[in-house]
Amino acid sequence: MKRILGIDFSGASDAGRKIWIAEAQHDPAAYDAPLVIDRCFPATELPNSGVAPQLALPALARHIAAMPQTVAGCDFPFSLPAELVDAARWTDFITGFPARFPDHDAYRLLNRTRTNLIEIKRQTDRLAGTPFNSYNLRLYRQAWWGMAHLLHPLIVSKKAIVIPQMTSRRGIPTIMEVCAACSLKHLDCYPSYKGRTALHRRSRQRILDCLIELNLLAAPKRALRQQLLDNIGGDALDAVIGAVATTRADFRRKADRFERLEGRVFFELRRDCDRPEQAIGKAAPPAFRMHKPCDARPHEIGRRSASARRPS
């Protein structure tokens, strides 16, 4: 069994409240089985955590590293465009990241200066359709905190590996980059769902029901369902979507030279008809079953959301 973590990340001053973690157990051999979420909670509930990122992120790193069979999907950029990496290997880039970029303002300023204020996207950003690049005004704090204070300590201490930049190994937690908004767009089920209104809540319900209909997610228990629908920021739901994307990740395609430096966004919530042969390190069964498409009719869901990765 694999321990699955879907992590909706934040680099805000109150990151502990805004980082949400969806946790599940997943049998890689049972690829058809919908994911059963055991619990979903903010990072403040982790042991020795707190509201500030200086407390919440070390607690999150310890939580990821606590079990060797962990596969965690995190929603923030794991790298820069290749021309800004300035390292032969991603591991060298992340090892030197805090010294090169001592704070988030230096991170944004130095990268914008290098590119003459042009915001360059990674190859994976273009393929997945992420709305912002790694040092965009709305994302740079989140990206810096994630790389400097989550990935850096885990990689330097050899307590986790990141794919596809590194080679997967048994007995050590694996981390991958996910994007809830990209996953929803891939399913063509992307209403405006972050907000306080009744329409926003109905949109969260529609997304949740879409995942259940497609057999990607098991219907959550009543208390958990209520929690996912009541969370007005959509952070809890995003964490669940990240957990589903983590279980559905396709590891067949080898990383090209860009992905070895820039990383890959694992966003596809694959239906059974195009199920990969390998998911979370195991071979999938031969029998396929088609699922009906997501019932996300535009006249029901209203305008498509302009937000994607919520900057924080």
N, C-alpha and C positions, 0 to 999 in steps of 0.2 A: 504493500500500500504506500502511496505517496501522500505526503501532507501538502495540501495546496493552500497557498496564500494569495489572495487578490488584494493589492494595496493601492488605494487611491491616495496619492501623495500630496503633500503641501510643504511649502517653504515659508509660510506666513509666520508672523510673530506668535500666533496661537496655534501652531502646527499640530500640537497634541490633540486639539479638538477637531481639526479638519482632516487629519490622516485617519482613514477608516480601513479596517482589515477584515476581509471575509475569509473564513477558514473552513476547510473541508478535507475529507479523506477521499482518495480516488484510487481505484484499482485500474492500472494501465491496461490490463487485459480486457476489461469491460468497457471498451471504447464507446459502445452504444449507450451505456447507462447515463442518464442525466445526472448532473452534479448535484449532490446533496450538501447544502451549506449547513455546517454545524452551528456557526455563530458569526455575528458581524458586530464589530465594536470599534470605538475610537482609540487612538494610540494612548490616550490618557489612562486607559484601563490596564495597560501593560505594567508589570512590576517595575517599580522605581522610575516611572515615567513622570511626565508633567506636561504643562501646557506649552512651554517654550520649546523651540526646536532643539536647543542644547540639551534638554532632558529627553524629549520624545524620540529623537533619532537614535541615540545610543540604545534606548530600550527596544526600539524596533529592530536594530541590528542584532541585538541579543536574541530577540524572538525568532528571527529568521535562522540564526545559527544554532538554535537550541536543538534541532532535530536534523540528522543527516539526510533523511529522505524528503526534505522540504523542496518544493518547487514554488518559487514566488514570482508573481508578475507585478511589476511596479510601473506606475503611470507617471513617468518623467523621462526626459531625454538622457540617455546614457553616454552621449559623446557629442562631439562637434563635427562639422563637415571635415572631410579628410584633409583639405588644404590648411585647416587650422589646428589639426591634432598635434603636429610637430613631434611625432614619435614614430618609430618603426613598428611598434606594437601597441595595441590598446592598453595592455597591462602597464607599459611604461608611462603612457599618458595619464592613466588614473592614479598611478603611484606618485607622480609628480604634480598632480592637479592642485592640491592645497598650496604648495609653494609657489606655483605659477600664478594661481588666482587666489590671493589671500582672503578676499571677500567677494560678495556678489556684485558689488559695484565695479570692482576691478575686472571681474569676469566679463561683464557686459562692455565696459569701456575698451578693454584691450581687443576684444574680438571685433567690435564695431570699427575701431581704428584700423585694424588689419585689413578690413574689407571696404574701407572708404565709406562707411555707414550703410553699406549694402548688406541686407540680411540674406545670407546664403543658407539654403536648406540641405540637409543630408539626402542621399539617394533614397533611404528608407522613408523619409518624410514625404518625398514626392510620390513614392509608390503607395504608401498607406493613406496619404491625404491628410496628414496632420496640419492643423491651421497655422502653426507658428514654428519658427526655427528655434534652435537651442538657446539663443541669446536674445530673443525677442523681449520687448519691454514687459509683456504680460506673462512671460514664462521664465525669465532668467533667474529669479530668486529660487524658484522651485528646482530648476536644473542645477544650480550651484549647490544648494543644500543637499540634493540627492547624490550628486557625484562626490562632493567634498566630505560629507558627513554620514553617508550610508555606504556607497560603493567603495570608496577609498579605504575605510577601516576594515571592511570585510575582505577585500582583496589583499591588502597588505598583510593582514593576519592569517591569510590562507584559510579563512573560515567559510568561504563561498566561492563559486565560480559564476561568471556571466557568459551567457551564450547569445549569439554565435561567436563572440570575440575570443572565447577561450574554449578549450576542449572539455567536453562533459566528462565527469569522473564519478564513479560510484562512491557513496559514503560521504559526500559533501554537498551541502545545499546548493541549488541552482537558482539563479536569478535571471529573469528575462524582462524586456521592455514591452509593455502593453499600452493600449490607448482605448479607453471605453468609447469615446466618440467615434473613432475609426471603426470599431467593431459594429456599432449601431448603424453607421452609414453602410457598412458592408452588407448588413441584413436588410437595408432599406426600411429601417424602423427607428427613425430619429426625430421624434417630436421635440418640442421645447419643454423640457422636464425639470429644469432647475429653477425653483421659485416657490412662492408661498400660496399662489392662487389655487382654486379648485381645479382649474384646467391643468396646471402643472402637476397636481397630484394624480389626476386622471391619466396624464401622459406617463408618469412613473408606473402606474398600474398597467398601462398598455404595453410598456417595454417589458415589464416583469412577465406579463401573460404571454407575450411574444416568445420569450426565451423558454417558457414552459411548453408552449404549443410546439415549438421546434424540437422538443425533447433534449434541449441543451441543459436545462435546469429542472430539478425536481421541485414540485410545488413546496414552498417553505411553510413551516408551521405558522400558526396564526400570529403569534407574537413577533416572529421574525418578519413576516410579511408586513405587519403593521409598522414595524420599525423602518423597513425599506421605503414604504410609501410616505411615512411621516417626516423623514429626513429631507428638509426643504432644499438643502444644497445639492442633493443627488449624490452625495459622497458615498453613502452606504451602498446605493445601487451601483455606482461606478465600481466599487470594490468587488461586488458580486460579478459584474460583467468581466472585470479583470481576472477573477478566479476561473470563470468559464473559458476565457481566451487562453489561459495558462494550460488548462487540460486539453484544449483543442489544438495546441501548437504543433505545427508540422516541422519536424526536424530533418526531413529527408534532404532538403536542398542545402548543399554545402555553401558556406559563406564565401562570397567573392572578395576581392581585395578591398572594396569599399566597406563591406559589412564587417570585415575583420578589424577595421578602424572605427567605423561609424556606428556599428550595431545594426539591429533589425527590430522593427516594431512588429510584434506578433499580434495581429488584430483580427485575423479571420476566424469567425466562429463557424467552422465548417459543418455543413449538413452531411448526413450519412452518404448521400449520393456522390460526394467528392471527398470521402474520408481518406486521410493519408494512411499510408502503410505503417507509419510509426508515429506514436503520440506518447509523450512522456516516457520515451525509451522502450516501448513495447510494440510488437506487431499487432495490427488490427485484425479482427476476424474477417473472413472472406465475404460474408453475406452482407449486402447493402440493403437499406430500406430508404426510400425517398420520403422526405417530409414535405408537407405543404408549405408554401412560402409564408413569410410573416404577414399577418393581416394588419397592415399599418396603412389604412386608407387616408390619403391627404385630406379629404373632406371631414374626416373624424378627428385627426390629430392637429389640425391647424397648421400654422407656419412651421417650417423646419427651424430648429434651433441654430442660432448663429454661434453659440458657444460650443467649445469642444473640451479640450483639457481645461478645466477651470483653473485659471491662474490664481495662485495663492501664495 
